[in-house]
Amino acid sequence: MARWNRAIAALPFRQGKVLDVGCAFGFATLLLARKGYQTVGVDNSPRYIAWAKRRHPQGEFRRCQL
């Protein structure tokens, strides 16, 4: 968790939109949203996307192959 907080604190902006590519179950996506960022999480796995949507129902998650 501390690693993610340091990474978020190091972002060059404090608000805005973030695309979380390879979001898996949405852990970082949720942390960013809680800090006020507008987030979209994308992952190739329908299982991970379903899990992310259960963890963060208000979040935007998309299945996407990159």
All heavy atoms as an XYZ file, in Angstrom:
531
protein
N       0.827     -1.191      0.000
C       0.000      0.000      0.000
C       0.871      1.254      0.000
O       0.584      2.192     -0.721
C      -0.930     -0.038      1.209
C      -1.806      1.150      1.317
S      -3.280      0.956      0.346
C      -4.403      1.832      1.352
N       1.919      1.260      0.800
C       2.801      2.433      0.859
C       3.434      2.700     -0.499
O       3.605      3.859     -0.895
C       3.873      2.234      1.914
N       3.759      1.637     -1.216
C       4.347      1.793     -2.551
C       3.387      2.521     -3.486
O       3.773      3.410     -4.229
C       4.695      0.417     -3.106
C       5.244      0.448     -4.504
C       5.583     -0.947     -4.949
N       4.375     -1.727     -5.111
C       4.109     -2.477     -6.169
N       4.984     -2.582     -7.130
N       2.993     -3.152     -6.249
N       2.110      2.147     -3.444
C       1.113      2.801     -4.291
C       0.921      4.263     -3.889
O       0.787      5.131     -4.745
C      -0.224      2.058     -4.225
C      -0.192      0.805     -5.027
C      -0.183     -0.470     -4.552
C      -0.140      0.696     -6.449
N      -0.126     -1.363     -5.590
C      -0.108     -0.672     -6.766
C      -0.112      1.628     -7.479
C      -0.053     -1.138     -8.076
C      -0.058      1.170     -8.785
C      -0.031     -0.191     -9.074
N       0.885      4.535     -2.598
C       0.735      5.925     -2.150
C       1.904      6.779     -2.602
O       1.723      7.934     -3.000
C       0.567      5.978     -0.632
C      -0.806      5.509     -0.207
O      -1.789      5.694     -0.908
N      -0.870      4.887      0.946
N       3.134      6.225     -2.574
C       4.302      6.970     -3.062
C       4.205      7.211     -4.567
O       4.522      8.296     -5.052
C       5.592      6.224     -2.729
C       6.005      6.322     -1.281
C       7.424      5.827     -1.051
N       7.659      4.486     -1.553
C       7.459      3.370     -0.857
N       7.021      3.434      0.389
N       7.707      2.194     -1.404
N       3.757      6.207     -5.289
C       3.617      6.351     -6.738
C       2.572      7.406     -7.092
O       2.794      8.235     -7.985
C       3.247      5.005     -7.367
N       1.464      7.402     -6.386
C       0.415      8.400     -6.640
C       0.909      9.792     -6.264
O       0.685     10.755     -6.984
C      -0.887      8.027     -5.894
C      -1.486      6.752     -6.508
C      -1.889      9.169     -5.931
C      -2.612      6.142     -5.699
N       1.620      9.904     -5.156
C       2.154     11.199     -4.732
C       3.170     11.735     -5.738
O       3.344     12.956     -5.865
C       2.792     11.079     -3.355
N       3.834     10.858     -6.470
C       4.848     11.275     -7.446
C       4.251     11.713     -8.785
O       4.977     12.223     -9.636
C       5.838     10.144     -7.674
N       2.960     11.524     -8.962
C       2.339     11.962    -10.222
C       2.523     13.471    -10.391
O       2.432     14.223     -9.423
C       0.845     11.618    -10.236
C       0.500     10.140    -10.364
C      -1.008      9.935    -10.200
C       0.966      9.588    -11.694
N       2.754     13.911    -11.629
C       3.002     15.340    -11.861
C       1.742     16.206    -11.813
O       1.818     17.402    -12.025
C       3.638     15.364    -13.250
C       3.098     14.148    -13.928
C       2.922     13.121    -12.833
N       0.599     15.612    -11.535
C      -0.646     16.371    -11.441
C      -1.468     15.832    -10.281
O      -1.329     14.687     -9.886
C      -1.435     16.305    -12.753
C      -1.621     14.907    -13.287
C      -2.735     14.170    -12.945
C      -0.676     14.329    -14.117
C      -2.915     12.886    -13.427
C      -0.840     13.037    -14.603
C      -1.962     12.316    -14.256
N      -2.309     16.663     -9.699
C      -3.094     16.282     -8.513
C      -4.561     16.018     -8.818
O      -5.318     15.631     -7.941
C      -3.002     17.373     -7.439
C      -1.618     17.567     -6.916
C      -1.220     16.375     -6.039
N       0.205     16.396     -5.775
C       1.050     15.442     -6.126
N       0.643     14.390     -6.746
N       2.328     15.545     -5.861
N      -4.949     16.241    -10.039
C      -6.312     15.939    -10.448
C      -6.296     15.661    -11.940
O      -5.329     15.956    -12.619
C      -7.252     17.093    -10.126
C      -6.893     18.391    -10.798
C      -7.832     19.499    -10.386
O      -8.875     19.262     -9.814
N      -7.463     20.722    -10.676
N      -7.355     15.071    -12.418
C      -7.449     14.783    -13.843
C      -7.844     13.342    -14.092
O      -8.293     12.628    -13.197
N      -7.639     12.929    -15.326
C      -8.041     11.602    -15.766
C      -6.834     10.671    -15.794
O      -5.751     11.065    -16.201
C      -8.655     11.674    -17.151
C      -9.921     12.494    -17.189
C     -10.498     12.547    -18.585
C     -11.748     13.405    -18.584
N     -12.354     13.460    -19.912
N      -7.075      9.430    -15.353
C      -6.023      8.426    -15.348
C      -6.572      7.148    -15.987
O      -7.646      6.673    -15.611
C      -5.529      8.124    -13.916
C      -4.498      7.008    -13.927
C      -4.962      9.369    -13.263
N      -5.826      6.605    -16.931
C      -6.152      5.322    -17.537
C      -5.253      4.281    -16.891
O      -4.028      4.344    -17.019
C      -5.926      5.368    -19.044
C      -6.167      4.070    -19.812
C      -7.630      3.649    -19.703
C      -5.759      4.244    -21.256
N      -5.847      3.335    -16.197
C      -5.097      2.271    -15.524
C      -5.105      1.052    -16.439
O      -6.049      0.269    -16.449
C      -5.734      1.967    -14.165
C      -4.950      0.959    -13.344
O      -3.867      0.527    -13.797
O      -5.421      0.607    -12.253
N      -4.048      0.906    -17.226
C      -3.933     -0.204    -18.177
C      -3.419     -1.428    -17.438
O      -2.409     -1.363    -16.745
C      -2.982      0.175    -19.333
C      -2.813     -0.991    -20.293
C      -3.501      1.404    -20.059
N      -4.121     -2.523    -17.584
C      -3.776     -3.738    -16.851
C      -4.198     -3.616    -15.397
O      -3.470     -3.984    -14.489
N      -5.399     -3.108    -15.194
C      -5.866     -2.767    -13.844
C      -6.109     -3.973    -12.955
O      -6.234     -3.825    -11.739
C      -7.125     -1.920    -13.915
S      -8.598     -2.801    -14.479
N      -6.173     -5.174    -13.528
C      -6.457     -6.398    -12.765
C      -7.738     -6.204    -11.954
O      -8.772     -5.870    -12.529
C      -5.274     -6.793    -11.894
N      -7.682     -6.332    -10.640
C      -8.902     -6.219     -9.849
C      -9.184     -4.798     -9.375
O     -10.038     -4.582     -8.528
C      -8.895     -7.201     -8.674
C      -7.667     -7.117     -7.814
C      -7.599     -6.229     -6.775
C      -6.589     -7.927     -8.071
C      -6.473     -6.146     -5.983
C      -5.457     -7.865     -7.289
C      -5.395     -6.970     -6.244
N      -8.487     -3.810     -9.919
C      -8.829     -2.405     -9.695
C      -8.264     -1.762     -8.445
O      -8.735     -0.707     -8.028
N      -7.227     -2.350     -7.843
C      -6.676     -1.799     -6.607
C      -6.183     -0.358     -6.800
O      -6.609      0.552     -6.082
C      -5.536     -2.695     -6.103
C      -4.920     -2.206     -4.827
C      -5.556     -2.429     -3.614
C      -3.726     -1.518     -4.830
C      -4.995     -1.973     -2.436
C      -3.162     -1.062     -3.656
C      -3.799     -1.288     -2.459
N      -5.304     -0.153     -7.765
C      -4.764      1.198     -7.995
C      -5.850      2.139     -8.516
O      -5.875      3.320     -8.164
C      -3.592      1.150     -8.965
N      -6.749      1.610     -9.329
C      -7.838      2.425     -9.859
C      -8.682      2.990     -8.721
O      -9.033      4.175     -8.715
C      -8.728      1.579    -10.797
O      -7.906      0.836    -11.687
C      -9.673      2.446    -11.590
N      -8.981      2.157     -7.750
C      -9.768      2.585     -6.600
C      -9.008      3.609     -5.753
O      -9.580      4.620     -5.334
C     -10.164      1.379     -5.752
C     -10.968      1.654     -4.484
C     -12.251      2.404     -4.790
C     -11.278      0.344     -3.775
N      -7.729      3.368     -5.510
C      -6.931      4.337     -4.745
C      -6.909      5.701     -5.424
O      -7.067      6.737     -4.770
C      -5.490      3.841     -4.585
C      -5.216      2.771     -3.558
C      -3.745      2.393     -3.584
C      -5.616      3.230     -2.176
N      -6.711      5.703     -6.719
C      -6.687      6.967     -7.469
C      -8.042      7.667     -7.394
O      -8.109      8.885     -7.206
C      -6.299      6.707     -8.920
C      -4.836      6.355     -9.148
C      -4.657      5.642    -10.482
C      -3.980      7.614     -9.088
N      -9.117      6.915     -7.538
C     -10.460      7.499     -7.461
C     -10.711      8.110     -6.088
O     -11.297      9.193     -5.975
C     -11.509      6.445     -7.789
N     -10.265      7.431     -5.045
C     -10.445      7.960     -3.687
C      -9.671      9.257     -3.471
O     -10.033     10.060     -2.619
C     -10.007      6.930     -2.657
C     -10.975      5.795     -2.507
C     -10.505      4.811     -1.477
N     -11.488      3.751     -1.291
C     -11.256      2.641     -0.650
N     -10.064      2.413     -0.115
N     -12.202      1.728     -0.526
N      -8.612      9.453     -4.245
C      -7.827     10.681     -4.131
C      -8.332     11.778     -5.068
O      -7.726     12.837     -5.171
C      -6.358     10.381     -4.386
C      -5.770      9.491     -3.299
C      -4.279      9.550     -3.291
C      -3.716      8.679     -2.187
N      -3.711      9.316     -0.897
N      -9.439     11.515     -5.762
C     -10.081     12.546     -6.564
C      -9.824     12.489     -8.055
O     -10.304     13.333     -8.805
N      -9.074     11.503     -8.510
C      -8.821     11.374     -9.947
C     -10.024     10.731    -10.629
O     -10.734      9.924    -10.024
C      -7.589     10.506    -10.202
C      -6.294     11.120     -9.746
C      -5.809     10.901     -8.463
C      -5.542     11.921    -10.596
C      -4.615     11.466     -8.035
C      -4.349     12.488    -10.178
C      -3.894     12.252     -8.902
O      -2.719     12.806     -8.481
N     -10.237     11.076    -11.887
C     -11.239     10.393    -12.707
C     -10.517      9.211    -13.331
O      -9.521      9.391    -14.041
C     -11.774     11.314    -13.791
C     -12.539     12.503    -13.252
C     -12.897     13.456    -14.379
O     -12.091     13.736    -15.253
N     -14.111     13.941    -14.336
N     -10.997      8.016    -13.081
C     -10.266      6.824    -13.498
C     -11.066      5.944    -14.435
O     -12.292      5.877    -14.362
C      -9.857      5.982    -12.277
O     -11.038      5.596    -11.574
C      -8.937      6.753    -11.347
N     -10.335      5.267    -15.298
C     -10.877      4.200    -16.126
C      -9.872      3.063    -16.034
O      -8.679      3.254    -16.290
C     -11.049      4.621    -17.600
C     -11.537      3.448    -18.438
C     -12.005      5.796    -17.717
N     -10.344      1.901    -15.626
C      -9.489      0.726    -15.555
C      -9.776     -0.192    -16.718
O     -10.932     -0.437    -17.046
N      -8.731     -0.677    -17.364
C      -8.900     -1.618    -18.471
C      -8.041     -2.854    -18.212
O      -6.940     -2.770    -17.669
C      -8.543     -1.003    -19.844
C      -9.481      0.119    -20.192
C      -7.106     -0.520    -19.890
N      -8.587     -3.992    -18.593
C      -7.859     -5.246    -18.463
C      -8.408     -6.222    -19.494
O      -9.545     -6.074    -19.945
C      -8.011     -5.826    -17.052
C      -6.906     -6.810    -16.721
O      -6.972     -7.967    -17.164
O      -5.961     -6.388    -16.022
N      -7.615     -7.211    -19.850
C      -8.018     -8.211    -20.821
C      -8.894     -9.304    -20.211
O      -9.641     -9.974    -20.899
C      -6.761     -8.839    -21.453
C      -7.105     -9.822    -22.550
O      -8.015     -9.595    -23.331
N      -6.379    -10.912    -22.607
N      -8.831     -9.469    -18.911
C      -9.516    -10.577    -18.245
C     -10.931    -10.205    -17.814
O     -11.122     -9.300    -16.996
C      -8.718    -11.003    -17.004
O      -9.478    -11.873    -16.205
N     -11.938    -10.900    -18.325
C     -13.306    -10.623    -17.874
C     -13.473    -10.907    -16.379
O     -14.241    -10.234    -15.699
C     -14.186    -11.542    -18.714
C     -13.286    -12.455    -19.448
C     -11.889    -11.930    -19.357
N     -12.728    -11.870    -15.864
C     -12.799    -12.196    -14.437
C     -12.286    -11.028    -13.594
O     -12.902    -10.653    -12.601
C     -11.987    -13.448    -14.143
C     -12.036    -13.844    -12.687
C     -11.285    -15.113    -12.440
N     -12.067    -16.221    -12.974
C     -11.594    -17.422    -13.190
N     -10.336    -17.703    -12.956
N     -12.374    -18.376    -13.655
N     -11.150    -10.445    -13.989
C     -10.617     -9.299    -13.258
C     -11.550     -8.091    -13.342
O     -11.750     -7.382    -12.366
C      -9.229     -8.912    -13.773
C      -8.092     -9.704    -13.184
C      -6.938     -9.920    -13.909
C      -8.156    -10.232    -11.899
C      -5.877    -10.631    -13.382
C      -7.109    -10.955    -11.363
C      -5.972    -11.143    -12.102
O      -4.921    -11.845    -11.571
N     -12.109     -7.849    -14.504
C     -13.023     -6.710    -14.663
C     -14.249     -6.889    -13.769
O     -14.686     -5.949    -13.108
C     -13.413     -6.518    -16.144
C     -12.190     -6.071    -16.954
C     -14.558     -5.534    -16.299
C     -11.600     -4.731    -16.540
N     -14.796     -8.089    -13.730
C     -15.952     -8.359    -12.859
C     -15.579     -8.132    -11.400
O     -16.352     -7.544    -10.625
C     -16.455     -9.784    -13.071
N     -14.404     -8.571    -11.008
C     -13.924     -8.394     -9.635
C     -13.762     -6.907     -9.317
O     -14.189     -6.435     -8.273
C     -12.608     -9.131     -9.475
C     -12.085     -9.304     -8.084
C     -12.603     -8.783     -6.933
C     -10.935    -10.026     -7.687
N     -11.842     -9.138     -5.859
C     -10.800     -9.911     -6.297
C      -9.988    -10.761     -8.385
C      -9.762    -10.501     -5.596
C      -8.962    -11.349     -7.676
C      -8.859    -11.223     -6.299
N     -13.172     -6.170    -10.244
C     -12.973     -4.730    -10.044
C     -14.314     -4.005     -9.892
O     -14.465     -3.129     -9.031
C     -12.193     -4.140    -11.217
N     -15.289     -4.387    -10.690
C     -16.608     -3.751    -10.606
C     -17.301     -4.040     -9.281
O     -18.026     -3.209     -8.762
C     -17.492     -4.202    -11.774
C     -17.091     -3.581    -13.090
C     -17.985     -4.058    -14.219
C     -17.639     -3.381    -15.522
N     -18.491     -3.825    -16.623
N     -17.073     -5.234     -8.730
C     -17.637     -5.543     -7.414
C     -16.956     -4.719     -6.323
O     -17.599     -4.266     -5.387
C     -17.492     -7.036     -7.105
C     -18.506     -7.902     -7.800
C     -18.533     -9.317     -7.255
N     -17.250     -9.995     -7.283
C     -16.779    -10.690     -8.317
N     -17.495    -10.775     -9.421
N     -15.611    -11.295     -8.242
N     -15.647     -4.535     -6.423
C     -14.897     -3.762     -5.422
C     -15.207     -2.279     -5.484
O     -15.170     -1.592     -4.476
C     -13.396     -3.934     -5.641
C     -12.883     -5.284     -5.270
C     -11.406     -5.311     -5.435
N     -10.847     -4.262     -4.593
C      -9.671     -4.300     -4.025
N      -8.911     -5.319     -4.221
N      -9.246     -3.314     -3.290
N     -15.439     -1.780     -6.696
C     -15.633     -0.338     -6.903
C     -16.798     -0.138     -7.890
O     -16.589      0.132     -9.072
C     -14.337      0.263     -7.440
C     -14.360      1.741     -7.637
N     -14.920      2.622     -6.740
C     -13.879      2.497     -8.645
C     -14.770      3.851     -7.194
N     -14.148      3.802     -8.348
N     -18.049     -0.315     -7.414
C     -19.212     -0.275     -8.306
C     -19.381      1.049     -9.061
O     -19.936      1.067    -10.155
C     -20.400     -0.517     -7.374
C     -19.844     -1.065     -6.122
C     -18.423     -0.606     -6.039
N     -18.908      2.146     -8.500
C     -19.048      3.439     -9.163
C     -17.963      3.660    -10.219
O     -18.033      4.594    -10.998
C     -18.979      4.600     -8.154
C     -19.987      4.543     -7.049
C     -19.534      3.683     -5.879
O     -18.495      3.044     -5.908
N     -20.337      3.659     -4.828
N     -16.953      2.804    -10.223
C     -15.824      2.971    -11.144
C     -16.178      2.566    -12.563
O     -17.158      1.862    -12.816
N     -15.335      3.014    -13.474
C     -15.506      2.649    -14.877
C     -14.405      1.658    -15.237
O     -13.216      1.964    -15.139
C     -15.408      3.881    -15.768
C     -15.647      3.595    -17.220
C     -15.628      4.825    -18.102
O     -15.643      5.957    -17.566
O     -15.577      4.643    -19.326
N     -14.822      0.462    -15.641
C     -13.888     -0.590    -16.003
C     -14.306     -1.164    -17.345
O     -15.486     -1.362    -17.599
C     -13.872     -1.704    -14.940
C     -13.370     -1.234    -13.613
C     -14.247     -0.821    -12.629
C     -12.015     -1.190    -13.343
C     -13.797     -0.376    -11.392
C     -11.548     -0.747    -12.120
C     -12.439     -0.339    -11.152
N     -13.317     -1.425    -18.174
C     -13.574     -1.938    -19.524
C     -12.660     -3.108    -19.814
O     -11.487     -3.094    -19.442
C     -13.301     -0.860    -20.574
C     -13.960      0.463    -20.353
C     -15.267      0.483    -21.018
N     -15.941      1.740    -20.703
C     -16.717      2.366    -21.542
N     -16.897      1.889    -22.728
N     -17.325      3.463    -21.175
N     -13.211     -4.077    -20.513
C     -12.379     -5.170    -20.995
C     -11.781     -4.736    -22.331
O     -12.489     -4.241    -23.206
C     -13.206     -6.435    -21.190
C     -12.348     -7.590    -21.625
C     -13.110     -8.908    -21.571
N     -12.240     -9.953    -22.011
C     -12.251    -10.473    -23.253
N     -13.110    -10.030    -24.137
N     -11.407    -11.422    -23.573
N     -10.490     -4.904    -22.458
C      -9.813     -4.404    -23.645
C      -8.570     -5.245    -23.910
O      -7.808     -5.546    -22.988
C      -9.418     -2.953    -23.426
S      -8.519     -2.214    -24.775
N      -8.371     -5.621    -25.135
C      -7.140     -6.289    -25.533
C      -6.219     -5.249    -26.143
O      -6.614     -4.513    -27.037
C      -7.418     -7.389    -26.530
C      -8.156     -8.561    -25.943
C      -8.336     -9.667    -26.961
O      -8.411     -9.424    -28.145
N      -8.406    -10.894    -26.477
N      -5.028     -5.181    -25.636
C      -4.059     -4.197    -26.147
C      -2.965     -4.860    -26.931
O      -2.560     -5.919    -26.715
C      -3.461     -3.410    -24.988
C      -4.475     -2.672    -24.111
C      -3.793     -2.076    -22.917
C      -5.138     -1.583    -24.929
